[in-house]
Amino acid sequence: MNKATINGIQQVGIGVKDANEAWKWYRKIFKMDVPIFQDSAEAALMTRYTAGKVEKRHAILAMNMQGGGGFEIWQFTSRTPTGPTQNVTWGDLGILAVKIRCKDIQSTYSFMESEGVELLGKPSKNPIDVWHFYLKDPYGNIFEIEENKSWFSQNNDLTGGVSGVVIGVSDTQKSIPLYQSNFQHSELLYDGSDVWEDFSPLLAENEAMSRVILQSSNKRTGAFGRLLCQTTVELIAVKDSKREKIYDGRLWGDLGFIHVCFDVSGMKNLQSCLQDSGFPFTVDSNNGFDMGKAAGHFAYIEDPDGTLVEMVETHKIPIMEKWGWYLNLKNRKQEKTLPNFIVKMLSLNRVKS
């Protein structure tokens, strides 16, 4: 097979001051309790986005085994991370929110309320008739909880993993081709402009916005495609005022959502497609990264507004590190998913709150 495949949103990077403290909260509230790796090292390949200096960092990739993408919880250890110079406004350019899948919106809302989570408004329906609500974590990041029907497995937890992202752009029509074609969220669920009632908890005053919702295929590909499930990319653009770049004047790794990462099979083919579309790799590990016991090939591009998008092709992953059990994926057929029982073995690494 010579075509690149996007197997889902693998993770969203979250820059925090204390990765272990943040992970504890994400375990408790979102059940992101299965670590794929925990690693401290230098981010030597990212100097383009760290002011030309190699910075040290600690990172934790955590998943929810009911399905969906994970969190790469990312902490500078060589410098103090900075927040935005002014409060992020809904519609600014960059990753505005991370979507989290849930089974029942009211039960999930009640749970969050009982845990003292900062809730932004009440549950409501979005333009495609899906129940959702927004919240803020203790670090000022916005998450969108949405009812979802795409799952890998089911337990008693109310939420799964990442079901998508909301990205602020300057022009939705200019951004659609990258996410719809190159990143294979090919199904256009919605494209319209309005003053959105469900955005009102996020805005000081309502204003018109363009809104596009793209969805990936329900056909799962790649070793962990079933675990990553179906995902959406929501693009929003303000109609009548100017917005700022969320990471303007700051470094990758500073506080907030630092990137969205797609799980890839066929990185070299994807590179050619992106190059032809005007999105060259700005960072490329050239087949070599090692995050502790996980290894593979990673690269970055910038979307039309400079938002960082990561791509990872996984070559090796620990299934049970203390037993010395690692899974080599380098020579697998890229469209072939792993058997469910092997993927579920990752749950043996679960860390309870």
VOPAGU-2260 file (C-alpha; in pm, 1 decimal, decimal comma):
REM VOPAGU-2260
SITE   aa  ch    i         X         Y         Z
SITE  MET   A    0       0,0       0,0       0,0
SITE  ASN   A    1     166,3     325,5    -106,2
SITE  LYS   A    2     -88,9     578,3      18,6
SITE  ALA   A    3     -40,4     751,1     350,0
SITE  THR   A    4    -315,8     688,9     603,3
SITE  ILE   A    5    -418,3     904,2     897,9
SITE  ASN   A    6    -523,0     662,2    1170,7
SITE  GLY   A    7    -672,2     915,4    1410,0
SITE  ILE   A    8    -573,1    1188,2    1651,1
SITE  GLN   A    9    -298,9    1022,6    1852,8
SITE  GLN   A   10    -269,8    1296,7    2113,9
SITE  VAL   A   11    -289,3    1664,8    2191,6
SITE  GLY   A   12      14,9    1826,8    2351,6
SITE  ILE   A   13     -56,2    2027,2    2667,2
SITE  GLY   A   14     212,9    2255,4    2808,4
SITE  VAL   A   15     195,2    2274,9    3188,5
SITE  LYS   A   16     412,2    2386,5    3481,1
SITE  ASP   A   17     399,3    2051,1    3661,4
SITE  ALA   A   18     331,7    1743,2    3447,0
SITE  ASN   A   19     275,9    1504,7    3737,6
SITE  GLU   A   20      27,6    1736,7    3906,9
SITE  ALA   A   21    -160,9    1793,9    3580,8
SITE  TRP   A   22    -169,6    1422,7    3502,2
SITE  LYS   A   23    -321,7    1352,6    3843,8
SITE  TRP   A   24    -608,1    1590,8    3760,8
SITE  TYR   A   25    -654,8    1446,5    3410,3
SITE  ARG   A   26    -663,9    1094,9    3556,8
SITE  LYS   A   27    -930,1    1191,0    3807,5
SITE  ILE   A   28   -1154,8    1393,4    3575,7
SITE  PHE   A   29   -1097,3    1239,3    3229,6
SITE  LYS   A   30    -963,9     891,4    3327,3
SITE  MET   A   31    -646,3     946,4    3122,2
SITE  ASP   A   32    -484,8     680,1    3336,8
SITE  VAL   A   33    -278,7     453,8    3107,7
SITE  PRO   A   34      74,1     586,3    3043,9
SITE  ILE   A   35     232,8     495,4    2710,3
SITE  PHE   A   36     556,8     663,7    2810,1
SITE  GLN   A   37     703,1     890,1    3077,1
SITE  ASP   A   38    1027,9    1043,5    2963,4
SITE  SER   A   39    1274,3    1320,0    3049,4
SITE  ALA   A   40    1511,0    1439,6    2777,9
SITE  GLU   A   41    1622,2    1731,7    2563,1
SITE  ALA   A   42    1393,1    1852,5    2283,2
SITE  ALA   A   43    1691,3    1880,0    2049,8
SITE  LEU   A   44    1493,2    1876,1    1724,5
SITE  MET   A   45    1248,6    2149,4    1825,9
SITE  THR   A   46    1487,0    2446,8    1837,7
SITE  ARG   A   47    1298,0    2613,7    1551,5
SITE  TYR   A   48    1014,1    2663,1    1800,8
SITE  THR   A   49    1220,6    2710,3    2119,7
SITE  ALA   A   50    1407,0    3028,6    2018,8
SITE  GLY   A   51    1706,5    2838,0    1882,6
SITE  LYS   A   52    1792,5    2681,8    2218,6
SITE  VAL   A   53    1777,3    2313,4    2312,2
SITE  GLU   A   54    1539,8    2292,2    2607,6
SITE  LYS   A   55    1496,7    2007,6    2854,7
SITE  ARG   A   56    1152,7    1866,0    2915,7
SITE  HIS   A   57     952,9    1595,9    3089,7
SITE  ALA   A   58     662,4    1439,8    2898,4
SITE  ILE   A   59     388,1    1188,9    2978,1
SITE  LEU   A   60     167,2    1034,2    2709,5
SITE  ALA   A   61    -151,2     910,0    2876,0
SITE  MET   A   62    -452,9     739,1    2720,4
SITE  ASN   A   63    -808,5     645,0    2814,3
SITE  MET   A   64    -860,8     282,5    2714,0
SITE  GLN   A   65   -1227,8     327,5    2626,6
SITE  GLY   A   66   -1101,8     492,0    2310,1
SITE  GLY   A   67    -989,1     820,4    2162,7
SITE  GLY   A   68    -666,0    1014,3    2148,0
SITE  GLY   A   69    -443,6    1083,7    2445,2
SITE  PHE   A   70    -276,6    1373,9    2620,4
SITE  GLU   A   71      95,2    1443,5    2583,0
SITE  ILE   A   72     145,5    1632,8    2907,5
SITE  TRP   A   73     455,7    1842,4    2852,6
SITE  GLN   A   74     669,6    2032,5    3104,1
SITE  PHE   A   75     983,6    2238,9    3050,9
SITE  THR   A   76    1249,9    2143,3    3307,6
SITE  SER   A   77    1513,4    2392,2    3186,8
SITE  ARG   A   78    1298,0    2706,6    3197,0
SITE  THR   A   79     977,0    2840,6    3345,0
SITE  PRO   A   80     695,1    2818,2    3088,3
SITE  THR   A   81     500,1    3132,3    3009,4
SITE  GLY   A   82     131,6    3187,7    2949,7
SITE  PRO   A   83     -21,6    3417,3    2687,4
SITE  THR   A   84      37,2    3788,5    2742,4
SITE  GLN   A   85    -340,2    3842,9    2740,5
SITE  ASN   A   86    -632,4    3610,3    2798,0
SITE  VAL   A   87    -710,3    3382,7    2505,0
SITE  THR   A   88   -1031,3    3493,8    2332,9
SITE  TRP   A   89   -1260,5    3239,8    2168,8
SITE  GLY   A   90   -1176,9    3264,8    1800,8
SITE  ASP   A   91    -805,5    3340,0    1847,2
SITE  LEU   A   92    -572,0    3154,7    1610,9
SITE  GLY   A   93    -460,1    2815,6    1737,7
SITE  ILE   A   94    -602,9    2520,6    1928,6
SITE  LEU   A   95    -891,2    2663,4    2129,6
SITE  ALA   A   96   -1035,1    2347,7    2283,4
SITE  VAL   A   97    -989,0    1973,6    2299,4
SITE  LYS   A   98   -1297,8    1758,1    2253,9
SITE  ILE   A   99   -1352,6    1466,4    2495,2
SITE  ARG   A  100   -1600,8    1189,0    2420,0
SITE  CYS   A  101   -1865,0    1090,3    2674,0
SITE  LYS   A  102   -2151,7     840,1    2685,3
SITE  ASP   A  103   -2421,2    1050,5    2852,1
SITE  ILE   A  104   -2398,5    1428,0    2867,7
SITE  GLN   A  105   -2610,8    1484,8    3178,2
SITE  SER   A  106   -2437,2    1218,2    3389,3
SITE  THR   A  107   -2099,5    1355,4    3286,1
SITE  TYR   A  108   -2203,2    1714,3    3359,4
SITE  SER   A  109   -2329,6    1612,1    3704,0
SITE  PHE   A  110   -2003,7    1430,9    3779,3
SITE  MET   A  111   -1793,9    1730,9    3674,9
SITE  GLU   A  112   -2015,2    1956,9    3885,2
SITE  SER   A  113   -1974,9    1731,9    4190,0
SITE  GLU   A  114   -1595,7    1742,8    4147,7
SITE  GLY   A  115   -1590,3    2122,3    4150,7
SITE  VAL   A  116   -1479,2    2154,3    3788,5
SITE  GLU   A  117   -1515,5    2502,7    3637,0
SITE  LEU   A  118   -1809,4    2449,4    3401,2
SITE  LEU   A  119   -1877,7    2697,4    3122,0
SITE  GLY   A  120   -2252,4    2700,4    3072,1
SITE  LYS   A  121   -2502,0    2415,5    3059,4
SITE  PRO   A  122   -2526,5    2124,1    2813,2
SITE  SER   A  123   -2666,0    2229,5    2475,7
SITE  LYS   A  124   -2676,3    2102,4    2118,5
SITE  ASN   A  125   -2426,9    2201,1    1850,3
SITE  PRO   A  126   -2520,1    2255,7    1480,7
SITE  ILE   A  127   -2506,1    1881,7    1407,0
SITE  ASP   A  128   -2746,3    1802,0    1692,9
SITE  VAL   A  129   -2482,1    1664,4    1932,6
SITE  TRP   A  130   -2512,1    1738,0    2305,1
SITE  HIS   A  131   -2203,8    1907,5    2448,3
SITE  PHE   A  132   -2071,9    2148,8    2710,3
SITE  TYR   A  133   -1745,4    2328,9    2785,8
SITE  LEU   A  134   -1522,0    2341,3    3092,4
SITE  LYS   A  135   -1187,9    2480,4    3205,1
SITE  ASP   A  136    -914,7    2277,1    3368,3
SITE  PRO   A  137    -719,2    2428,5    3663,4
SITE  TYR   A  138    -462,1    2562,4    3415,1
SITE  GLY   A  139    -702,0    2767,4    3202,7
SITE  ASN   A  140    -739,0    2521,2    2912,5
SITE  ILE   A  141   -1085,2    2473,4    2759,4
SITE  PHE   A  142   -1225,7    2125,7    2696,5
SITE  GLU   A  143   -1546,3    2041,0    2513,1
SITE  ILE   A  144   -1730,3    1733,0    2639,3
SITE  GLU   A  145   -1951,8    1577,9    2371,7
SITE  GLU   A  146   -2173,4    1272,6    2344,1
SITE  ASN   A  147   -2009,8    1024,9    2110,2
SITE  LYS   A  148   -2089,3     687,2    1956,8
SITE  SER   A  149   -1736,0     583,5    1854,6
SITE  TRP   A  150   -1569,7     366,9    2122,1
SITE  PHE   A  151   -1299,1     102,5    2146,8
SITE  SER   A  152   -1423,3     -64,6    2465,4
SITE  GLN   A  153   -1663,1      21,4    2745,2
SITE  ASN   A  154   -1625,7      28,5    3121,7
SITE  ASN   A  155   -1801,4     226,8    3394,6
SITE  ASP   A  156   -1612,1     551,0    3331,3
SITE  LEU   A  157   -1819,3     837,8    3193,5
SITE  THR   A  158   -1559,5     973,8    2950,9
SITE  GLY   A  159   -1321,4     840,0    2689,7
SITE  GLY   A  160   -1025,1    1004,0    2521,8
SITE  VAL   A  161    -985,7    1286,0    2273,4
SITE  SER   A  162   -1263,7    1298,9    2013,1
SITE  GLY   A  163   -1138,7    1606,0    1828,9
SITE  VAL   A  164   -1007,9    1960,7    1844,4
SITE  VAL   A  165   -1143,7    2310,8    1790,6
SITE  ILE   A  166    -898,6    2527,4    1595,0
SITE  GLY   A  167    -926,3    2900,6    1547,6
SITE  VAL   A  168    -837,6    3004,6    1192,4
SITE  SER   A  169    -846,0    3327,9     993,3
SITE  ASP   A  170   -1040,2    3173,9     703,2
SITE  THR   A  171   -1218,7    2839,3     728,5
SITE  GLN   A  172   -1222,4    2789,7     351,3
SITE  LYS   A  173    -843,5    2822,4     333,0
SITE  SER   A  174    -794,5    2571,7     615,4
SITE  ILE   A  175   -1046,2    2307,1     506,0
SITE  PRO   A  176    -825,1    2140,9     238,1
SITE  LEU   A  177    -539,5    2068,1     481,0
SITE  TYR   A  178    -757,9    1898,6     740,8
SITE  GLN   A  179   -1010,1    1744,7     502,0
SITE  SER   A  180    -773,3    1610,5     236,2
SITE  ASN   A  181    -422,3    1582,2     380,1
SITE  PHE   A  182    -531,2    1484,6     730,5
SITE  GLN   A  183    -822,4    1279,2     597,2
SITE  HIS   A  184   -1111,1    1420,4     799,1
SITE  SER   A  185   -1295,6    1390,1     473,1
SITE  GLU   A  186   -1661,1    1407,3     577,2
SITE  LEU   A  187   -1798,7    1761,7     590,1
SITE  LEU   A  188   -2062,4    1756,2     864,5
SITE  TYR   A  189   -2127,1    2129,5     877,9
SITE  ASP   A  190   -2023,7    2456,3     712,5
SITE  GLY   A  191   -2204,3    2775,2     807,0
SITE  SER   A  192   -2189,8    3118,9     968,3
SITE  ASP   A  193   -2404,1    3251,3    1250,6
SITE  VAL   A  194   -2410,1    3396,4    1600,1
SITE  TRP   A  195   -2389,2    3065,0    1786,2
SITE  GLU   A  196   -2594,5    3021,0    2099,8
SITE  ASP   A  197   -2374,4    2734,3    2222,2
SITE  PHE   A  198   -2065,7    2961,2    2203,8
SITE  SER   A  199   -2222,0    3223,4    2433,8
SITE  PRO   A  200   -2056,1    3088,0    2754,9
SITE  LEU   A  201   -1717,1    3136,0    2585,2
SITE  LEU   A  202   -1758,3    3495,5    2466,7
SITE  ALA   A  203   -1787,4    3829,1    2646,8
SITE  GLU   A  204   -2036,4    3931,1    2379,3
SITE  ASN   A  205   -2179,3    3725,7    2096,3
SITE  GLU   A  206   -2046,9    3777,2    1745,4
SITE  ALA   A  207   -2081,7    3601,8    1411,5
SITE  MET   A  208   -1841,1    3320,3    1334,6
SITE  SER   A  209   -1784,8    3077,0    1050,6
SITE  ARG   A  210   -1794,5    2719,4    1170,0
SITE  VAL   A  211   -1686,0    2402,0     991,3
SITE  ILE   A  212   -1699,9    2049,1    1133,7
SITE  LEU   A  213   -1499,6    1774,8     960,1
SITE  GLN   A  214   -1507,1    1406,6    1055,4
SITE  SER   A  215   -1274,0    1116,6     983,6
SITE  SER   A  216   -1389,6     791,0     828,0
SITE  ASN   A  217   -1532,7     522,7    1054,7
SITE  LYS   A  218   -1301,9     273,1     879,9
SITE  ARG   A  219   -1014,9     217,6    1121,2
SITE  THR   A  220    -657,9     180,4     990,3
SITE  GLY   A  221    -315,5     148,7    1149,6
SITE  ALA   A  222    -205,5     -58,3    1447,9
SITE  PHE   A  223    -397,2     152,2    1701,9
SITE  GLY   A  224    -674,1     278,3    1474,6
SITE  ARG   A  225    -949,4     105,8    1670,6
SITE  LEU   A  226    -826,2     254,6    1997,7
SITE  LEU   A  227    -806,0     606,9    1852,3
SITE  CYS   A  228   -1165,9     588,9    1721,2
SITE  GLN   A  229   -1340,6     836,6    1493,6
SITE  THR   A  230   -1252,2    1205,4    1542,5
SITE  THR   A  231   -1359,1    1553,9    1433,9
SITE  VAL   A  232   -1177,8    1877,0    1352,8
SITE  GLU   A  233   -1384,6    2190,6    1409,9
SITE  LEU   A  234   -1259,9    2511,1    1245,9
SITE  ILE   A  235   -1392,9    2848,7    1355,0
SITE  ALA   A  236   -1322,0    3197,1    1219,0
SITE  VAL   A  237   -1440,0    3533,7    1348,0
SITE  LYS   A  238   -1626,6    3734,7    1086,1
SITE  ASP   A  239   -1600,0    4098,5    1194,3
SITE  SER   A  240   -1296,3    4143,0    1420,5
SITE  LYS   A  241    -927,5    4055,5    1426,8
SITE  ARG   A  242    -792,0    3775,9    1642,9
SITE  GLU   A  243    -441,4    3708,5    1777,9
SITE  LYS   A  244    -220,9    3400,5    1752,1
SITE  ILE   A  245    -236,2    3215,1    2082,6
SITE  TYR   A  246     137,3    3135,3    2074,8
SITE  ASP   A  247     254,1    3468,5    1936,1
SITE  GLY   A  248     582,2    3559,8    2109,1
SITE  ARG   A  249     593,8    3231,3    2302,4
SITE  LEU   A  250     765,5    2895,4    2266,0
SITE  TRP   A  251     632,4    2553,2    2174,9
SITE  GLY   A  252     600,8    2388,3    2515,4
SITE  ASP   A  253     474,6    2701,3    2689,8
SITE  LEU   A  254     140,1    2684,5    2870,4
SITE  GLY   A  255    -159,8    2569,6    2668,2
SITE  PHE   A  256    -236,8    2337,9    2378,3
SITE  ILE   A  257      97,6    2316,0    2198,1
SITE  HIS   A  258      -1,4    2088,3    1907,3
SITE  VAL   A  259    -246,6    1835,0    1772,7
SITE  CYS   A  260     -80,9    1508,7    1668,6
SITE  PHE   A  261    -210,1    1270,3    1402,6
SITE  ASP   A  262    -116,4     901,9    1401,3
SITE  VAL   A  263      29,5     824,2    1058,1
SITE  SER   A  264     114,8     523,3     844,2
SITE  GLY   A  265     333,0     603,8     544,7
SITE  MET   A  266     513,7     916,8     663,6
SITE  LYS   A  267     725,4     958,5     349,7
SITE  ASN   A  268     416,7     950,1     127,8
SITE  LEU   A  269     240,9    1197,4     354,9
SITE  GLN   A  270     544,1    1424,8     336,9
SITE  SER   A  271     521,2    1430,7     -43,5
SITE  CYS   A  272     148,6    1507,5     -34,5
SITE  LEU   A  273     193,4    1788,2     216,6
SITE  GLN   A  274     487,4    1933,6      24,8
SITE  ASP   A  275     279,2    1938,1    -293,3
SITE  SER   A  276      -1,3    2112,4    -102,9
SITE  GLY   A  277     230,7    2385,7      23,8
SITE  PHE   A  278     291,4    2249,5     374,6
SITE  PRO   A  279     655,8    2135,5     398,2
SITE  PHE   A  280     783,8    1964,1     711,0
SITE  THR   A  281     932,2    2227,9     941,2
SITE  VAL   A  282    1066,7    1963,8    1182,1
SITE  ASP   A  283    1155,6    1609,2    1078,7
SITE  SER   A  284    1312,8    1340,4    1296,2
SITE  ASN   A  285    1401,8    1147,2     977,8
SITE  ASN   A  286    1294,2     810,3    1112,0
SITE  GLY   A  287    1450,9     850,5    1451,9
SITE  PHE   A  288    1296,4     944,4    1782,6
SITE  ASP   A  289    1308,8     762,8    2112,1
SITE  MET   A  290    1071,5     867,4    2390,1
SITE  GLY   A  291    1199,4     636,8    2661,4
SITE  LYS   A  292    1077,1     297,9    2545,0
SITE  ALA   A  293     862,8     418,3    2253,3
SITE  ALA   A  294    1021,0     494,2    1917,2
SITE  GLY   A  295     925,5     607,9    1568,0
SITE  HIS   A  296     929,5     897,4    1320,4
SITE  PHE   A  297     780,7    1237,2    1398,2
SITE  ALA   A  298     744,0    1557,4    1199,6
SITE  TYR   A  299     568,6    1894,4    1220,1
SITE  ILE   A  300     402,5    2134,9     981,2
SITE  GLU   A  301     230,5    2469,0    1031,8
SITE  ASP   A  302    -129,5    2511,4     921,8
SITE  PRO   A  303    -224,8    2827,4     722,3
SITE  ASP   A  304    -228,3    3031,7    1045,6
SITE  GLY   A  305      87,6    2884,9    1196,8
SITE  THR   A  306     -78,3    2635,2    1433,1
SITE  LEU   A  307     157,0    2341,9    1487,5
SITE  VAL   A  308      41,9    2000,7    1368,0
SITE  GLU   A  309     250,1    1697,5    1460,0
SITE  MET   A  310     252,2    1363,0    1279,5
SITE  VAL   A  311     386,8    1043,4    1435,7
SITE  GLU   A  312     453,8     707,0    1275,9
SITE  THR   A  313     507,9     465,8    1563,6
SITE  HIS   A  314     772,6     195,1    1520,1
SITE  LYS   A  315     795,6      51,5    1870,7
SITE  ILE   A  316     578,7      74,4    2179,0
SITE  PRO   A  317     596,8     -84,5    2526,5
SITE  ILE   A  318     304,8    -316,2    2599,8
SITE  MET   A  319     436,8    -423,0    2940,6
SITE  GLU   A  320     771,2    -263,2    3016,7
SITE  LYS   A  321     840,5    -448,2    3343,1
SITE  TRP   A  322     813,6    -777,2    3154,0
SITE  GLY   A  323    1031,4    -648,4    2871,2
SITE  TRP   A  324     740,4    -680,3    2626,9
SITE  TYR   A  325     764,2    -434,8    2338,8
SITE  LEU   A  326     570,4    -432,0    2015,6
SITE  ASN   A  327     764,1    -371,3    1692,7
SITE  LEU   A  328     533,0    -211,2    1435,2
SITE  LYS   A  329     784,2    -105,2    1173,4
SITE  ASN   A  330     717,2    -383,9     925,2
SITE  ARG   A  331     341,0    -421,3     977,1
SITE  LYS   A  332      98,2    -360,4     692,9
SITE  GLN   A  333      -7,0      -1,9     751,9
SITE  GLU   A  334    -379,4     -57,0     702,4
SITE  LYS   A  335    -393,4    -350,5     945,4
SITE  THR   A  336    -522,2    -289,2    1298,6
SITE  LEU   A  337    -388,5    -481,0    1595,7
SITE  PRO   A  338    -612,1    -743,5    1756,4
SITE  ASN   A  339    -815,7    -589,9    2037,0
SITE  PHE   A  340    -669,9    -820,0    2303,0
SITE  ILE   A  341    -317,4    -691,6    2234,3
SITE  VAL   A  342    -425,3    -327,6    2251,8
SITE  LYS   A  343    -613,3    -396,5    2575,6
SITE  MET   A  344    -289,5    -524,5    2730,1
SITE  LEU   A  345    -184,9    -159,3    2758,6
SITE  SER   A  346    -436,0    -139,8    3045,2
SITE  LEU   A  347    -194,3    -340,3    3258,8
SITE  ASN   A  348       2,9     -16,9    3297,1
SITE  ARG   A  349    -295,0     173,7    3441,8
SITE  VAL   A  350    -215,3     422,7    3719,2
SITE  LYS   A  351    -501,6     469,2    3963,9
SITE  SER   A  352    -577,5     808,2    4115,5
